[in-house]
Amino acid sequence: MKVLVAEDQPLLRASLVELVAGDPRLDAAEARDGREAVEAAGRVRPDVVLMDIRMPVMDGLEATRAICAAHPGTKVVILTTFDLDEYVYEALRAGATGFLLKNAGTDEILRAVHIAYEGNAMLAPEVTKRMIAGLAARRARPDSDRMAMLSDRERDVVAAIVRGLSNDEIAAALFLSRATVKTYLSRLFLKLGVRDRTQLVILAYETGFVDSLRSL
């Protein structure tokens, strides 16, 4: 698996590259700013990018938007100092899979890389869901028609994703096979025009779908 580390602080960048390179399953590349990250993504074709949100020349938000648009298969995990940084929310809407605080432990960083590679969103930590919920609520748009076209079963799957359940947990909760859950997810992404679980959760908050769950 190829991992691109985009970080403007030399010491932190070196530490992250060393951490990634120390995992025999990973190959590391690096970039000093957003522009270099975009160029490196085209050259290296990384599976996962660890992207600093605040960088010179081109910030992580713009770089994330460019990389996700040009390379849909590349997963971007945002690195930030602040867990409530509004730029993180915009990066998630731009296509990032999730975010990670810079003071995360080494095991957590490597786990985040593998989780992103497997196509799962970084939604388990409560702080992540709290950030998405709080910021999305302030930007809510009357777009409920997109959710209204879902079947009852599809709505059940969306509700489970909002709760942060894994595919196996969704399968157990809804009495479905794991393969059927994957089929539902692919269908939901296509029908709703979202890239992954993270954007699906954001859409669920923005459209008021989550509020409808709370009222039940």
N, C-alpha and C positions, 0 to 999 in steps of 0.2 A: 504494500500500500504506500502511495506517495503522499507525503504531508508537506505543505508549504507553510512556513512560519513567517508571517508578515508583522514585524514589530520594529519600531524606530529606535528603541532603547538598546544599544549594543550589548550590554551585559545580560539583559533579560532575553534578548534574541538568541544570544549564544547559549544561554542556559536551556532555553526551549529546544533549540536545535540539538544540543547534546542529549537532552531527555528523549527526544523523538528517535534520534539515531541509536540510542541505547536499547531500543526495542527491536529485536531481530525481525519483526514482522513489518517494520516501517522504514521508509527511506525519506530522508529530510532534505528540504531545499529552503532557501530563505530569501526575504525581501525586506528592504529598509523602509519602504513607504508604500502607499497605495498604488502609485503608478508602477513601481517595480513589481508589486504583487500581481497586477493585471497582466503585465508583460510576461512574468514568470509562469502565470497560469496558462497562457497560450503556448509557452515553450515546454514546460514540464508536465502539463496536464495532471495536476494533483488530484487525488481522490478527496482529500480534506485540506482546508485552509484554516489555520489558526490566525485570525485577523484582529489586530489591534484596532480599536474604534477611532482613536485620535492619533493621527500621523500627519507629518508635513507633506507638501506637494499634492497629494490626493488622500483624503481621509478614508477610514475604513468603510464608511457608509457608501461613498461613491464607488470605491473599489469592489465592494460586495455586490452592488447593483450590476456593475459591468461584468464581473466574473460569472454571476448566476445567469445573466442573460446570454453570455457567450458560451458557457459551459454548464448546461443544465445538470449534468451528472456530478459536478463538483459540489461537495458539501462545505459550507462555511460556518465555523464556530467563532463567535465574536469574543475577543478578550477585552475586558474592561475593568477599570479600577472601581467603578461605581455601579452597584447593583440596580440603581434606579435611574441610570443615565438614559435620557429620552432618545439619544441617538441609537441606543440598542434596539428600541422598539422599531425605529425606522429601518434599521438593518434587518430585523426579522421580517418586516414587510417587504424588504427588497429581495429576500430569498434566503437569508441566513437560517441555518438549522436550529441554532440556539446560542446561548452565551455562557461564558465562564468568567468568574472573577480571577484577576491576576494573582491573587494570593491563594489560589486553590493548590492543594497538595499535588505532588507529582503523580500519584496513583489516579487522582481524580482527572487530571489533564489527559493522561493516556486513556483512561476509560471514556472520556468525552470524545476523543478521536475515534475510538472503535465504535461507540454508540452512533456517532454521526455517519460513519462509513456504512454501518448496517442499515441506514435509512431511518433511524429513530430520532425523534426530537429530544432536546434537552429540556424536558418539561416536568421531570419528577420533583426537583427542588421547589419548595413552596414559594421561595422568593421569585422564581421565574414566572410562575403562574400569577403571582400577585402583581408583578410588574406589567405583564401583558394585560391583565384585567383592568388595572388602574389607568394605564395610558390609552388602551383601546376605548374605554368608556368615554374618555374625553374627546375621542375622534369618531364616535359612533355615527354611522351613516344609515339612512333609510334604505337598506339593501336586503330586506328580509325575504324578498321574492326568491332569492337564490337558495335559501334554506327551505322555503315553503314547498319547493318542487321535490324534496326528498321523501322517500317512502318512510313508513314508521320504523322499519328495521334499520334503514340508513341513519335515521335520527338517533336510534339507540346506539349505533356505532359511534356517531359523532359525540354523543354524551359521554361515552366511555373514554374516548380520546381526550376530551376536555378534563376528565377526572385523572388523566395521566396513566391510564392502564396500558400495559404492554399487549402485544398481539395475543400471547398465551392467556393473559388475564381476561381480555375481551372474549376470547373463545370460550373460556370457562364460565364467564358471567352470562353470556348470551346463548350458551349451549350450541356453539358452532365449532366447526373444525378450524384449525389454524389456516389452512388453505382458503377456506371461505372468508375468513377475516381479511386476508390479503386481497382477495377479489373485491370485497366491499371497499377497502381502502383505495385501490386503484380506480374503482368506479367513482368514488367520492371525489378524488383529486381531479379526475377528468370532468365530472359534472359541474363541480364548483369552480374550476379553473384555478386551483391552488397547487403549489409545488410539493408540499409535504405536510406533515402533521402540524408543525409550528404555524404555518399559514392557515391551516384549517382551524386551529384553536383561535387565532386572531380574528378570523372571519366570524367564528361563533360568538365572540364577544362583541364585535362591531355591529353585527346584525341584530343583537338582542336575543339570540338563541339561548345563551347562557341564562339570561334573566327569565326566560320562559321555563327553563328547567327548575329554577328556584321557586317559581310560583306553583309548581305542581305539588 
